[in-house]
Amino acid sequence: MSVVGSIAEIDAVRDYLTRIGAEVRSTRKAIVREDHGRYWKDICVINFSPEGEISCSKADYEPTEAEAAQIKQAFRDTQWPRSNTIVGRVKIPEEMLVGVEPDEVEERIFEFRNAAGEFVMFQKRVDSKKNGKAYLPWTYWDDGKWRQLEPMGSLPLWGIADVHGHDTVFVHEGAKAARHMKRLMTEKGTKWQELKKRFPWAEEMENAAHVGWIGGALNPDRTDWGQLEALGVKKVYVVADNDQPGKDALKEISRNINLPTYAVVFTDQWNSGFDLADPWPDKMFADVDGAKVYVGPSFHEVITDITWATNATPVPGKVRPLLSVRDVFKSQWTYVRATEVFVSNAFPNLKLSETQFNKHMSAYSHTAELSKLMHQSGSFSTGEMIYAPGEKVRRLISGSGTHAVNTHVPCFIKPLKGSVTPFINFMEYLFPRPEECREMLKWCATLIAKPEVRMGYGVLLVSEQQGMGKTTLGSHILAPLVGISNVSWPSEIDIVQSQFNDWIAEKRLIIINEIYSGHSWKAYNNLKSYVTDKDLRVNVKFQKPYVIENWAHFFACSNSLRALKMDEHDRRWYYPSVAQEKWPKEKFVDLYAWLKAGGLRVVRHWAENHGEYVAPSDPAPMSGAKLDLIFESYTASQKEAAALGKAIAEREVPTAVSTGDVEVWLKGKGGRDELGSTGHELRKSMKQAGCRMLPARILIKRRPQYVMVNGAFIRDVLGGNMDNATAQKVTEHLCNPELILPSEM
């Protein structure tokens, strides 16, 4: 009986393989492949048993009856070697080192071991100008020979022996990227430690095992993925190369892994074909205070859930398989009964109706009606959905005592210590009054660094010129630092006319770029409850209304001084003075460049260390600009009354004026218009201007009337105590408004 090292040595087999265009992969395995650029797809796998039986994965490539008979006959007197595993260290065979320089061995030779740590295979990287890059397998066989063949059975995963004790595994496309990441995360040498410091996602990718699948992006089915689950892995991240074949492999890998599975999906910001062993694009780094800092996408921004949803079990005698939901997939989603939506536990801002859920998961399940299977399988459901920025857990007991899912997603911009001067300079320009600038810095720091705090007031920025920097602060600084999923930009029409208010649901920052366009009073009244209410009733199109806790902070802007109607008792808004002269264009250019080059990270570090924050119970501070805004929102009569009140307050002699005389005076001026100038509002206007009102009405001209007085009257006539007021004292100092503020002739 002759020993044959490969089916290629048997004439009948060689003729058959030549006819179908197959190539030998192992002693008794061949494949037919299609080339797709630098990738190939194994479209048919042909296995030969030791007795000469042939198994073809595709009927089109099966041998003819004559070929099959000839092959079986040739196998009768043939003995086949088996690929061996080896315990301990293995010397690289000399024939494998041909064309490899001594200083290239470490980079061009890859050693594969199984989960038990036994040697399985070497892989040699060959670079050719004509054929590009290729990886050649070398295995050791029980006849004592090394052969340039794959091992028998499934292809090995590089690094699988290191998986023991790790809950999380990163699966890279190819051994090169996996080996590089293992070295980067575990090597103690100075070179690797320095590289790790500069690696953008080191924090997220350390404390995990790194393995590599081989055989090409188009052939992930040739790997035994079940061994990951057998080794106790709890979570898998697949890192395919940045090209279409790599992305196409994700679906097949997901289907074969019965574990929570996520994909690291590179975008066009990375070079085509990029993997984690390649240099990162220079544009993703910037100089911050002399240090090179990463400013590209965060790890969390490139992650997507690709956990496969279903099993398809063949049923004897039936064409259709029995479909069931995998337990691991059930753990990835929560069904919220109150709103009838599916919420992703990994990405809770992803909330889908049943129709949306079915479409979203169609690529990763065997059915287009997955929601029905989820309900039938008893998947986890909860009574309600909550939005709790201060909580880090995903599932918790709500204030009402029911199980709930927390849909808040934090901002993933990491703090970086550095000079925050560009931001401070911008804020001092935008808010020229020092005390008001200090209050705005405190409000911004609280919003950024204290997600567990809901401040009791919003901010309103008004400037008659456009391009002052209001949008820069709101949309380009605060929004990314709060987290874009926690921000909305409703229009004034959304606020005052739409029946839907999902723009405020599960948001921490509401940016209104122009709050006044003809409906100012209605907008203000609509916003009153939103600014202060603890809970919201949310009305979303095509969803059941639901109640959720209100965490919204308002950042409203306008180019009109009539943006909102305010009074002196309104503590819902902080209204600082805004710069009226534009910053030079070059300063804005420099600020945006700084923000893009890591400035946002510096601002986060500043906010987390600011030390002065707004408490939930703090009212909005008063400001000069707010007083101006209150005056601008007055009716004509209120403005006249305020002017009178100011004149009374400024008089140095004791002065008293009855509100009856004020109303007569206003009527003579054509006042008491229909826009809210009631007696109560007139008195408020005068008090706001500095007047004081006696606590009890005084009988004047046989009618009880309110009386407005100045400080001199309280001091000199009443001895500082307004309860000492009498009709006689008031009458002695009663003055006609016309004498205090004469009408224009």
C-alpha positions in Angstrom: 0.0 0.0 0.0 1.5 3.3 -1.1 1.5 6.5 1.0 0.1 9.5 -0.9 0.6 13.0 0.5 -2.0 14.7 -1.7 -4.9 13.9 -4.0 -2.9 15.8 -6.7 -0.6 12.8 -6.9 -3.4 10.5 -8.2 -3.9 10.8 -11.9 -7.7 10.2 -11.9 -8.2 12.8 -9.3 -5.9 15.3 -11.0 -7.8 14.9 -14.3 -11.2 15.4 -12.6 -10.0 18.5 -10.7 -8.5 20.0 -13.9 -11.8 19.5 -15.7 -13.8 21.4 -13.1 -11.1 24.0 -12.4 -10.4 23.1 -8.8 -7.2 23.5 -6.8 -5.9 21.3 -4.0 -6.1 22.7 -0.4 -5.3 19.7 1.7 -4.4 16.0 1.4 -8.0 15.1 0.6 -9.7 18.4 0.0 -10.0 20.7 -3.1 -12.0 23.8 -3.9 -13.3 25.7 -6.9 -12.9 29.4 -6.4 -14.0 32.6 -8.0 -11.7 35.6 -7.8 -13.1 39.0 -6.8 -10.3 41.5 -7.0 -7.8 40.8 -4.2 -10.3 38.4 -2.7 -11.6 35.0 -3.7 -14.8 33.0 -2.9 -14.8 29.3 -2.4 -17.9 28.4 -4.4 -17.5 24.6 -4.1 -15.6 22.4 -1.6 -14.8 18.8 -2.6 -13.9 16.3 0.1 -12.5 12.8 -0.5 -12.9 10.1 2.1 -10.0 7.6 2.7 -12.1 5.1 0.6 -12.5 7.4 -2.4 -16.1 8.6 -1.8 -16.5 12.2 -3.0 -18.6 14.9 -1.3 -19.3 18.0 -3.3 -20.9 21.1 -1.8 -22.3 22.0 -5.2 -23.9 19.5 -7.5 -22.6 21.2 -10.7 -19.1 20.1 -9.8 -19.7 16.5 -9.0 -17.7 13.8 -10.9 -19.2 11.8 -13.7 -19.9 8.2 -12.9 -16.8 7.1 -14.8 -14.6 9.6 -12.9 -16.0 8.5 -9.6 -15.4 4.9 -10.4 -11.8 5.5 -11.5 -11.1 7.6 -8.4 -12.5 5.0 -6.1 -10.4 2.3 -7.7 -7.3 4.4 -7.3 -7.9 4.9 -3.6 -8.0 1.2 -2.8 -4.3 0.8 -2.4 -3.6 4.2 -1.0 -2.6 5.2 2.6 -3.2 8.8 3.7 -1.2 10.7 6.2 -2.9 12.9 8.8 -2.0 16.4 9.8 -0.5 16.3 13.3 -0.7 18.7 16.2 2.5 19.3 18.2 2.8 20.0 21.9 5.5 22.6 22.8 7.7 24.8 20.7 8.0 24.0 17.0 10.9 24.9 14.8 10.0 26.5 11.5 10.9 24.1 8.6 13.8 25.2 6.4 11.8 24.8 3.2 9.3 27.3 4.5 12.0 30.0 5.1 13.0 30.1 1.4 12.8 33.8 0.3 12.4 35.0 3.9 15.2 37.1 5.3 16.2 36.5 9.0 14.8 39.9 10.1 11.5 39.2 8.3 10.6 36.0 10.1 8.8 37.7 12.9 6.5 39.6 10.6 6.0 37.1 7.7 5.5 33.9 9.6 2.4 33.2 11.7 2.0 30.3 14.1 -1.4 28.8 14.7 -2.3 26.7 17.8 -5.6 25.2 18.8 -7.6 26.0 22.0 -5.5 23.4 23.9 -2.3 25.3 22.9 -1.1 22.6 20.5 0.6 23.6 17.3 -1.6 23.3 14.2 -0.1 25.2 11.3 2.3 27.8 10.1 1.3 30.5 7.7 3.8 32.3 5.5 3.1 35.7 3.9 4.3 36.1 0.3 4.4 39.4 -1.4 4.4 39.6 -5.2 4.2 42.6 -7.5 2.3 40.4 -10.0 -0.1 38.5 -7.7 -0.1 40.8 -4.6 -0.2 39.4 -1.1 -0.8 35.7 -0.4 -0.7 33.6 2.7 0.5 30.0 2.3 -0.3 27.2 4.8 2.4 24.8 6.1 1.4 21.8 8.2 3.1 18.8 9.8 1.9 15.3 9.0 2.1 11.9 10.8 4.5 10.6 8.1 7.1 13.1 9.4 6.8 15.5 6.4 6.0 19.2 6.2 3.5 20.1 3.4 2.3 23.3 1.9 -1.3 22.3 2.7 -4.1 23.3 5.0 -4.8 21.1 8.0 -7.6 18.6 7.8 -11.0 19.9 8.9 -12.0 23.5 9.6 -9.5 26.3 9.3 -8.0 27.4 12.7 -8.4 30.8 14.3 -5.1 32.5 15.0 -4.8 33.3 18.7 -7.6 30.9 19.9 -5.3 29.5 22.6 -5.2 32.9 24.3 -9.0 33.1 24.6 -9.1 31.2 27.9 -10.2 33.5 30.8 -11.5 36.3 28.5 -15.2 37.2 28.3 -14.6 39.5 25.2 -13.0 38.5 22.0 -12.1 40.7 19.0 -12.2 38.7 15.7 -10.0 40.3 13.1 -9.8 39.5 9.4 -6.5 37.7 9.1 -3.7 36.8 11.5 -1.7 40.0 10.9 -4.2 42.4 12.4 -5.0 40.0 15.3 -1.3 39.5 16.1 -0.7 43.2 16.0 -3.5 44.0 18.4 -2.4 41.2 20.8 1.1 42.7 20.9 -0.2 46.2 21.2 -2.4 45.3 24.2 -0.1 42.9 26.0 3.5 43.5 25.2 5.6 45.2 27.9 8.4 46.6 25.7 8.9 50.3 25.3 8.0 50.3 21.6 4.6 48.6 22.2 3.8 50.6 25.3 4.3 53.8 23.4 2.2 52.6 20.5 -0.5 51.6 22.9 -0.6 55.1 24.5 -1.3 56.6 21.0 -3.8 53.9 20.0 -7.2 55.6 19.9 -9.3 52.7 21.2 -6.9 51.1 23.7 -9.3 51.5 26.6 -12.1 49.6 24.8 -9.9 46.9 23.3 -7.6 45.9 26.1 -8.6 43.2 28.6 -9.9 41.1 25.6 -8.5 38.3 23.5 -7.7 39.0 19.8 -8.1 36.2 17.2 -7.9 36.2 13.4 -9.9 34.3 10.9 -8.2 33.1 7.7 -9.2 31.8 4.4 -10.3 35.2 2.9 -13.2 37.6 3.7 -15.5 35.7 1.4 -15.0 32.3 3.1 -15.8 32.8 6.8 -17.9 29.6 6.7 -14.7 27.5 6.6 -14.0 28.4 10.3 -15.3 26.6 13.3 -16.9 29.5 15.1 -18.5 27.3 17.8 -15.3 27.0 19.7 -15.7 30.6 20.9 -18.8 29.8 22.8 -17.3 26.5 24.1 -14.4 28.5 25.6 -16.8 30.6 27.6 -16.7 33.8 25.6 -19.6 36.2 26.4 -19.2 38.9 23.7 -17.6 39.0 20.2 -16.6 42.1 18.2 -15.8 41.4 14.5 -13.3 43.7 12.9 -13.4 43.2 9.1 -11.2 45.1 6.7 -12.6 48.3 5.4 -14.0 47.1 2.1 -17.1 45.5 0.8 -16.0 41.8 1.0 -15.1 42.4 4.6 -18.5 43.9 5.4 -20.2 41.2 3.5 -18.5 38.6 5.7 -20.2 40.0 8.8 -23.6 38.3 8.1 -22.1 34.8 7.6 -19.9 35.2 10.8 -22.9 36.4 12.8 -25.0 33.4 11.7 -22.3 31.0 12.9 -21.7 32.6 16.3 -24.3 32.0 19.0 -23.1 34.9 21.1 -23.8 38.7 21.4 -22.0 39.9 18.3 -21.0 43.4 17.3 -19.2 44.7 14.2 -16.5 47.4 14.1 -17.5 49.1 10.9 -15.0 51.5 9.4 -16.3 54.4 7.2 -14.8 56.3 4.3 -12.8 58.3 6.9 -10.4 55.3 6.9 -8.6 54.2 3.8 -10.0 51.4 1.7 -8.9 48.0 3.0 -7.8 49.4 6.3 -7.3 47.1 9.3 -6.1 47.8 12.8 -2.5 46.8 11.9 -2.4 49.7 9.4 -1.3 53.3 10.2 -4.3 55.5 11.1 -5.1 58.4 8.8 -3.2 61.5 9.8 -6.3 63.7 9.6 -7.7 61.8 12.7 -5.0 63.4 14.9 -4.3 67.0 15.9 -1.8 68.9 17.9 -3.2 69.9 21.3 -0.7 71.8 23.5 2.2 70.2 21.7 0.8 66.6 21.9 -0.7 64.5 19.2 -4.3 63.8 20.1 -6.9 61.6 18.4 -9.9 63.6 17.2 -11.5 60.9 15.0 -14.6 58.8 15.6 -14.9 57.1 19.0 -15.0 53.4 19.3 -18.7 53.5 20.2 -19.5 55.5 17.1 -18.4 52.7 14.8 -20.0 49.8 16.6 -23.2 48.1 15.4 -25.1 45.1 16.8 -25.0 42.1 14.3 -26.2 39.4 16.7 -28.0 36.7 14.6 -31.6 36.3 15.7 -32.9 32.9 14.7 -32.3 29.2 14.4 -33.7 27.2 11.4 -34.1 23.6 12.4 -34.9 21.1 9.6 -38.2 19.2 10.1 -38.3 15.7 8.6 -40.9 15.5 5.8 -41.3 19.3 5.6 -39.8 21.8 3.2 -39.8 24.7 5.7 -37.5 24.5 8.7 -38.8 25.2 12.2 -37.8 28.8 13.2 -37.0 29.8 16.7 -35.4 32.9 18.4 -32.0 32.4 19.8 -31.7 33.0 23.6 -28.7 35.2 23.0 -30.7 37.4 20.7 -33.5 37.8 23.2 -31.1 39.2 25.6 -30.2 42.0 23.2 -33.6 43.5 23.0 -36.4 44.6 25.3 -40.0 45.0 24.3 -41.7 48.0 26.0 -45.4 47.3 26.4 -46.4 50.8 27.2 -45.1 52.2 23.9 -45.1 49.0 21.8 -41.5 49.3 20.7 -38.4 47.2 20.7 -35.4 48.9 22.4 -31.9 47.7 21.8 -30.2 47.0 25.1 -26.7 47.8 23.6 -27.9 50.9 21.8 -31.0 52.1 23.7 -31.5 55.2 21.5 -32.5 52.6 18.9 -36.3 52.3 19.5 -38.3 50.5 16.7 -41.9 49.8 16.1 -42.7 46.2 15.1 -42.6 47.1 11.4 -39.3 48.9 11.8 -37.9 46.1 13.9 -38.7 43.5 11.3 -37.1 45.5 8.5 -34.0 46.3 10.7 -33.4 42.6 11.5 -34.2 41.1 8.1 -30.6 40.7 7.2 -29.8 38.9 10.4 -32.6 36.4 10.7 -34.4 33.7 8.8 -37.7 35.5 8.7 -39.2 38.9 7.8 -41.6 38.7 10.7 -39.2 38.4 13.6 -41.4 40.4 16.0 -44.0 37.6 16.0 -41.4 35.0 17.0 -40.1 37.3 19.7 -43.6 37.6 21.3 -44.2 33.9 21.0 -40.8 33.0 22.5 -41.5 35.0 25.7 -38.7 37.5 25.1 -38.0 40.0 27.8 -40.5 42.7 28.0 -40.9 45.6 30.5 -43.7 47.9 31.5 -42.2 51.2 30.6 -39.3 53.1 29.2 -37.4 55.7 31.3 -34.8 58.3 30.5 -32.4 58.5 33.4 -29.1 60.4 32.5 -27.8 59.9 36.0 -28.1 56.1 36.0 -25.4 53.9 34.3 -27.5 50.7 34.4 -29.7 49.7 31.5 -32.5 47.9 33.3 -33.8 49.1 36.6 -36.9 49.6 38.7 -38.6 52.9 37.9 -40.1 55.4 40.3 -43.5 53.7 39.8 -42.1 50.4 41.0 -42.1 48.6 37.6 -39.3 47.1 35.5 -38.1 49.7 33.0 -35.4 50.1 30.4 -33.2 53.2 30.5 -32.8 54.7 27.1 -30.2 57.4 27.9 -26.9 57.1 25.9 -24.0 59.1 27.4 -21.6 61.3 25.4 -18.5 59.4 24.4 -16.2 62.3 24.1 -13.4 61.7 26.6 -11.9 64.5 28.7 -8.4 65.8 27.9 -6.4 68.1 30.1 -5.2 71.1 28.2 -5.5 74.9 27.9 -9.2 75.9 27.6 -8.3 79.5 26.8 -9.8 79.5 23.3 -13.2 78.5 24.8 -13.0 81.0 27.6 -12.0 83.8 25.2 -15.0 82.9 23.0 -17.4 83.0 26.0 -16.0 86.3 27.2 -16.6 87.7 23.7 -20.1 86.3 23.4 -21.2 87.4 27.0 -19.4 90.8 27.5 -20.7 91.4 31.1 -18.4 89.5 33.4 -21.0 88.4 35.9 -23.3 87.1 33.2 -20.4 85.3 31.5 -19.6 83.6 34.8 -23.3 82.4 35.1 -23.2 81.1 31.5 -20.0 79.2 32.2 -21.6 77.6 35.3 -24.7 76.6 33.3 -22.6 75.1 30.5 -20.3 73.2 32.9 -23.3 71.8 34.7 -25.0 70.7 31.4 -21.8 69.0 30.2 -20.4 67.4 33.4 -23.5 66.7 35.5 -26.0 64.6 33.5 -27.7 63.7 36.8 -28.7 67.3 37.4 -31.7 68.9 35.7 -31.4 72.6 36.0 -34.6 74.6 36.6 -34.1 77.1 33.8 -33.0 77.5 30.2 -31.0 80.2 28.5 -32.2 82.7 25.9 -29.7 84.4 23.7 -30.9 87.4 21.7 -28.9 89.5 19.3 -30.2 91.6 16.5 -27.3 90.6 14.2 -26.8 87.1 12.9 -23.5 85.3 13.0 -22.6 86.4 16.6 -21.8 82.9 17.8 -25.0 81.6 19.4 -25.2 78.6 17.1 -21.5 78.0 17.6 -22.0 77.6 21.4 -25.3 75.6 21.1 -24.8 73.3 18.1 -21.0 73.0 17.9 -19.9 73.0 21.5 -22.7 72.0 23.8 -24.6 69.5 21.5 -21.6 67.2 20.9 -20.6 67.3 24.5 -24.1 66.4 25.7 -24.2 63.6 23.0 -26.0 64.2 19.7 -28.6 61.5 20.5 -29.6 63.6 23.6 -30.1 66.8 21.5 -32.9 68.1 19.3 -33.4 71.2 17.1 -37.1 71.9 16.9 -38.4 74.8 14.9 -40.7 77.4 16.4 -43.5 75.8 14.3 -42.8 72.4 16.0 -43.3 74.1 19.4 -46.4 76.0 18.7 -48.3 74.2 16.0 -47.4 70.5 15.8 -49.5 67.9 17.7 -46.3 65.8 18.1 -43.7 66.6 20.7 -41.1 63.8 20.3 -38.5 66.6 19.9 -38.4 66.9 23.7 -38.7 63.2 24.5 -35.5 61.6 25.9 -33.4 64.7 25.3 -31.1 66.7 27.6 -30.7 69.7 25.3 -33.3 71.5 23.1 -31.7 74.0 20.8 -34.2 76.5 19.2 -32.3 78.5 16.7 -35.1 81.0 16.2 -37.9 81.1 18.7 -39.7 84.2 17.3 -41.2 84.4 13.9 -44.7 85.8 14.6 -45.9 83.5 17.4 -43.9 84.6 20.3 -46.5 84.6 23.0 -47.8 81.1 22.1 -44.3 79.8 22.0 -43.5 81.2 25.4 -46.7 79.7 26.9 -46.1 76.3 25.4 -42.5 76.2 26.7 -43.5 77.2 30.3 -44.5 73.7 31.2 -41.7 72.0 29.3 -39.1 74.0 31.1 -40.4 73.2 34.6 -42.5 70.0 34.5 -41.0 66.9 36.0 -42.8 64.5 33.6 -43.8 64.7 30.0 -46.7 63.1 28.0 -45.0 62.3 24.7 -46.9 62.1 21.5 -45.0 60.4 18.7 -46.3 59.8 15.2 -47.4 56.1 14.8 -46.7 55.3 18.4 -48.8 55.1 21.6 -48.5 58.2 23.7 -46.4 57.6 26.9 -45.2 59.5 30.0 -41.5 59.9 30.7 -39.4 62.0 33.0 -38.4 65.4 31.6 -34.7 66.1 31.5 -34.7 68.8 28.9 -32.7 72.0 29.1 -33.6 74.8 26.7 -31.1 76.8 24.7 -33.2 79.3 22.7 -31.9 81.9 20.3 -33.5 84.8 18.5 -32.7 87.8 16.5 -35.7 89.7 17.8 -36.1 91.4 21.2 -39.7 90.2 21.3 -38.6 86.6 21.4 -40.4 85.8 24.6 -42.9 87.6 26.8 -41.4 87.8 30.3 -42.2 89.3 33.7 -40.0 89.9 36.7 -41.2 86.7 38.5 -40.3 84.4 35.6 -37.3 82.3 36.7 -37.5 79.8 33.8 -35.0 81.7 31.7 -31.6 83.2 32.1 -31.2 86.0 29.6 -27.7 87.3 29.4 -26.5 90.2 27.3 -25.0 89.0 24.0 -22.2 90.7 22.1 -23.5 93.2 19.5 -20.3 93.5 17.5 -19.1 90.4 15.6 -15.9 88.7 16.5 -13.3 88.8 13.6 -13.8 86.0 11.1 -10.3 84.7 11.7 -11.1 84.2 15.4 -14.1 82.0 14.5 -11.9 80.1 12.1 -9.3 79.5 14.9 -11.9 78.5 17.4 -13.5 75.9 15.0 -10.0 74.6 14.2 -9.3 74.2 17.9 -12.6 72.5 18.6 -12.0 70.0 15.7 -8.4 69.4 16.9 -9.4 68.1 20.4 -10.8 71.3 21.9 -14.1 69.6 22.7 -12.2 67.1 24.9 -10.5 69.9 26.6 -13.8 71.6 27.3 -15.2 68.4 28.8 -12.1 68.2 31.1 -12.7 71.9 32.1 -16.4 71.2 32.8 -15.7 68.2 34.9 -13.2 70.2 37.0 -15.0 73.6 37.0 -16.2 73.2 40.6 -19.1 75.7 40.4 -22.3 74.1 39.2 -26.0 75.0 39.1 -28.2 73.1 41.6 -31.6 71.8 40.5 -33.4 74.2 42.7 -31.5 77.3 41.6 -33.7 80.0 39.9 -32.5 81.8 36.8 -30.4 84.8 37.8 -31.7 88.2 36.9 -29.8 90.2 34.3 -29.9 93.6 32.7 -30.8 92.1 29.4 -33.7 90.3 31.0 -35.1 93.5 32.4 -34.8 95.0 28.9 -36.6 92.0 27.4 -39.4 92.3 30.0 -39.8 96.0 29.1 -39.9 95.2 25.3 -42.7 92.6 25.9 -44.9 95.3 27.5 -48.0 96.8 25.9 -47.9 100.5 25.1 -49.8 101.2 28.4 -47.5 99.1 30.4 -44.5 100.9 29.0 -46.1 104.3 29.9 -46.9 103.0 33.4 -43.3 101.7 33.8 -41.9 105.1 32.7 -44.2 106.7 35.3 -43.1 104.3 37.9 -39.4 105.0 37.1 -40.0 108.7 37.4 -41.8 108.3 40.7 -39.0 106.1 42.1 -36.4 108.7 41.1 -38.1 111.7 42.8 -36.3 112.9 45.9 -39.4 114.2 47.6 -42.0 111.9 49.2 -44.5 111.0 46.4 -47.7 108.9 46.3 -49.9 108.2 43.2 -53.2 106.4 43.2 -53.8 103.8 40.5 -57.1 105.4 39.8 -55.2 108.6 38.8 -52.8 106.4 36.7 -55.7 104.9 34.7 -57.2 108.3 34.1 -53.8 109.6 33.0 -53.4 106.7 30.6 -56.9 107.1 29.1 -56.0 110.7 28.4 -53.0 109.4 26.5 -55.1 106.9 24.6 -53.9 103.9 26.7 -55.5 101.0 28.4 -55.2 99.2 25.1 -56.5 95.7 24.7 -53.1 93.9 24.9 -53.2 93.0 28.5 -52.9 96.4 30.2 -55.2 95.5 33.2 -54.8 97.3 36.5 -52.8 94.4 37.9 -50.4 94.4 35.0 -50.0 98.2 35.2 -49.1 97.9 38.9 -46.6 95.2 38.1 -45.0 97.4 35.4 -44.6 100.2 37.9 -43.2 98.0 40.6 -40.7 96.5 38.1 -39.6 100.0 37.3 -38.7 100.7 41.0 -42.0 101.9 42.5 -43.4 100.4 45.8 -47.0 99.6 46.4 -48.6 100.0 49.8 -49.8 96.6 51.2 -53.5 97.7 51.7 -55.7 99.9 49.6 -56.3 103.4 50.8 -59.6 105.3 50.7 -59.1 108.1 48.2 -62.0 110.2 46.9 -64.4 107.8 48.7 -63.0 104.8 46.7 -60.5 102.2 48.0 -57.5 102.4 45.7 -54.0 100.9 45.4 -51.3 103.5 46.0 -47.8 103.6 44.4 -45.1 105.4 46.4 -41.4 106.0 46.2 -38.6 105.3 48.7 -38.6 108.9 50.0 -42.2 108.5 51.1 -41.5 105.2 52.9 -38.5 106.7 54.6 -39.6 110.1 55.5 -43.4 109.7 55.9 -43.9 106.1 57.1 -40.6 105.8 59.0 -39.6 102.8 56.9 -42.7 100.8 57.8 -45.4 100.7 55.1 -48.0 99.4 57.6 -48.0 102.9 59.0 -49.7 104.3 55.9 -53.0 106.2 56.4 -55.3 108.0 54.1 -54.2 111.4 55.6 -50.5 110.7 55.1 -51.1 109.5 51.5 -53.4 112.4 50.7 -50.9 115.0 51.9 -48.3 113.7 49.4 -50.6 112.6 46.6 -49.4 113.8 43.2 -51.0 113.8 39.7 -49.2 111.6 37.2 -49.3 114.4 34.6 -47.2 116.6 36.9 -44.6 113.8 37.3 -44.4 112.8 33.7 -46.1 115.4 31.6 -47.5 114.4 28.2 -45.7 115.6 25.2 -47.2 118.8 23.7 
